[in-house]
Amino acid sequence: MTLWRWAMVCLLLSAAVPQVQAQELASSFEQLLVLVKPGDTVSVTDGTGQEAGGTVTALSSSSLELVVAGSRRTFLESEARTIRQRRSDPVKNGALWGLGIGAALGLTSFIDTEESPALAVGEGLAVMGLMGGLGAAVGVGIDAIFRGNEVIYSRPARTAASLEVSPLLARGRKGALLSVVF
């Protein structure tokens, strides 16, 4: 394949392949209620960086209870930094990626080079369809194989500590009230 064809393939791939959609994360246990149910297996990383993996036995808007190595452990929302869950990659996006890549490669059959002349429109569309279908099949196969440990909950980042100063005035007294907020 000539340099011209490779450049065209790269250009087509950037336009034809669907963009990856970022999964929305839960930022509260209330939102986590939609993603996790009792019986699911998750890994919780607490504020000290220690990770505990186990089976969910109970979940409320303020706490998560797991069975970890045979004993129950409760995490309050304020204690959990991240929660991960092993999830399979949806095969739909693999099919779309494969279809886009295969069709883009098939589209190069319309390019006329010294080494190979361009195909007629009907033949070129057939090649695009065939390559797109093969690419979709490969994409589905790859997505069916891989499972990832995805972050499904992340505690919102805390802002930096701030110092608040307020005047304190009373009869015969003057001062300032200092507050440190974390």
C-alpha positions in Angstrom: 0.0 0.0 0.0 1.4 3.3 -1.0 2.0 6.3 1.3 -1.0 8.1 -0.3 -3.3 5.2 0.6 -2.1 5.1 4.2 -2.6 8.8 4.5 -6.1 8.4 3.2 -6.9 5.5 5.6 -5.7 7.6 8.5 -7.8 10.6 7.4 -10.9 8.4 6.9 -10.5 6.6 10.2 -10.4 9.9 12.1 -13.7 10.9 10.4 -15.5 7.5 10.2 -14.8 5.9 13.6 -17.3 6.9 16.3 -16.0 8.9 19.2 -15.6 7.1 22.5 -18.3 8.2 25.0 -17.0 8.6 28.6 -19.1 6.8 31.1 -20.7 9.1 33.6 -19.6 8.5 37.2 -21.7 8.5 40.3 -20.5 11.2 42.7 -22.8 10.3 45.5 -24.1 7.0 47.0 -27.6 8.1 46.0 -26.5 8.0 42.3 -24.6 4.8 43.0 -28.0 3.1 43.9 -28.7 3.0 40.1 -25.5 1.3 39.2 -25.0 -1.3 42.0 -27.3 -3.8 43.7 -26.9 -6.4 46.4 -24.9 -9.3 45.1 -22.6 -7.3 42.9 -18.9 -7.4 43.4 -17.0 -4.1 43.8 -13.7 -2.8 45.0 -13.7 0.2 47.3 -10.7 2.5 47.8 -11.0 4.5 51.0 -9.5 7.9 51.9 -6.2 6.3 53.1 -5.7 4.5 49.7 -6.5 1.0 51.0 -8.6 -1.1 48.7 -11.2 -3.7 49.8 -13.0 -5.9 47.4 -16.2 -7.8 48.2 -19.8 -8.5 47.6 -22.4 -5.8 48.2 -24.9 -6.8 50.9 -26.6 -3.4 51.4 -26.5 0.1 49.9 -28.2 3.2 51.0 -27.8 6.9 50.2 -25.2 7.2 53.0 -23.5 3.8 53.3 -22.3 0.7 51.5 -21.9 -2.6 53.2 -19.7 -5.3 51.7 -18.7 -8.9 52.7 -14.9 -8.8 52.5 -13.1 -12.0 53.2 -16.0 -13.4 55.1 -16.6 -10.4 57.4 -19.0 -7.4 56.9 -17.5 -4.0 56.4 -19.4 -0.8 56.1 -18.2 2.3 54.2 -19.8 5.6 54.8 -20.0 7.9 51.8 -17.4 10.2 53.3 -14.9 7.3 53.6 -15.1 6.0 50.1 -12.9 7.7 47.5 -13.5 5.4 44.5 -15.5 2.3 43.8 -14.7 0.0 40.9 -16.7 -2.7 39.3 -15.7 -5.3 36.8 -17.8 -4.8 33.7 -17.7 -6.1 30.2 -17.2 -3.7 27.3 -20.5 -3.2 25.4 -20.1 -5.0 22.0 -22.0 -2.3 20.3 -19.1 0.2 20.4 -16.7 -2.6 19.2 -19.0 -3.3 16.2 -19.2 0.5 15.4 -15.4 0.8 15.6 -14.8 -2.2 13.5 -17.4 -1.1 10.9 -15.8 2.3 10.7 -12.3 1.0 10.3 -13.3 -1.8 7.8 -15.4 0.6 5.7 -12.6 3.2 5.7 -10.1 0.5 4.5 -12.6 -0.5 1.9 -13.0 3.1 0.8 -9.4 3.1 -0.3 -10.4 0.8 -3.2 -11.7 4.0 -4.9 -8.2 5.5 -4.9 -6.4 5.2 -8.2 -2.7 4.5 -7.9 0.0 3.3 -10.2 0.1 -0.1 -8.5 -3.7 -0.7 -8.6 -6.4 1.1 -10.5 -9.5 2.3 -8.7 -12.5 -0.1 -8.7 -15.8 0.7 -10.3 -18.4 2.2 -8.1 -20.4 -1.0 -7.6 -17.3 -3.1 -6.9 -15.9 -0.4 -4.6 -19.2 -0.3 -2.6 -19.1 -4.1 -2.4 -15.6 -4.0 -1.0 -16.5 -1.3 1.5 -19.5 -3.4 2.7 -17.5 -6.5 2.9 -14.6 -4.8 4.8 -17.1 -3.0 7.1 -18.8 -6.3 7.9 -15.6 -8.1 8.6 -14.4 -5.1 10.7 -17.7 -5.1 12.7 -17.3 -8.9 13.4 -13.7 -8.5 14.6 -14.8 -5.5 16.8 -17.6 -7.5 18.4 -15.2 -10.4 19.0 -12.6 -8.2 20.7 -15.2 -6.5 22.9 -16.7 -9.8 23.9 -13.3 -11.0 25.1 -12.2 -8.0 27.2 -13.7 -7.0 30.6 -12.5 -4.0 32.5 -12.4 -2.9 36.1 -14.2 0.5 35.7 -14.5 3.3 38.2 -18.3 3.7 38.8 -18.1 6.1 41.8 -15.6 8.9 42.5 -15.9 11.2 45.4 -15.9 14.8 44.1 -12.5 16.4 44.6 -12.3 18.7 47.5 -11.2 22.2 47.0 -8.1 23.5 48.6 -8.3 24.7 52.2 -9.4 28.2 52.7 -9.1 30.7 55.5 -12.2 32.8 56.3 -11.9 36.0 58.5 -15.0 37.6 60.0 -15.1 40.6 62.2 -16.3 40.0 65.7 -17.9 43.1 67.2 -19.7 43.4 70.6 -20.2 46.0 73.1 -16.8 46.8 74.5 -15.1 44.0 72.5 -13.4 43.9 69.1 -11.8 41.0 67.4 -11.7 38.6 64.4 -13.1 35.1 64.0 -10.7 32.9 62.0 -12.2 29.8 60.3 -10.2 27.2 58.3 -12.4 25.3 55.9 -11.1 22.0 54.3 
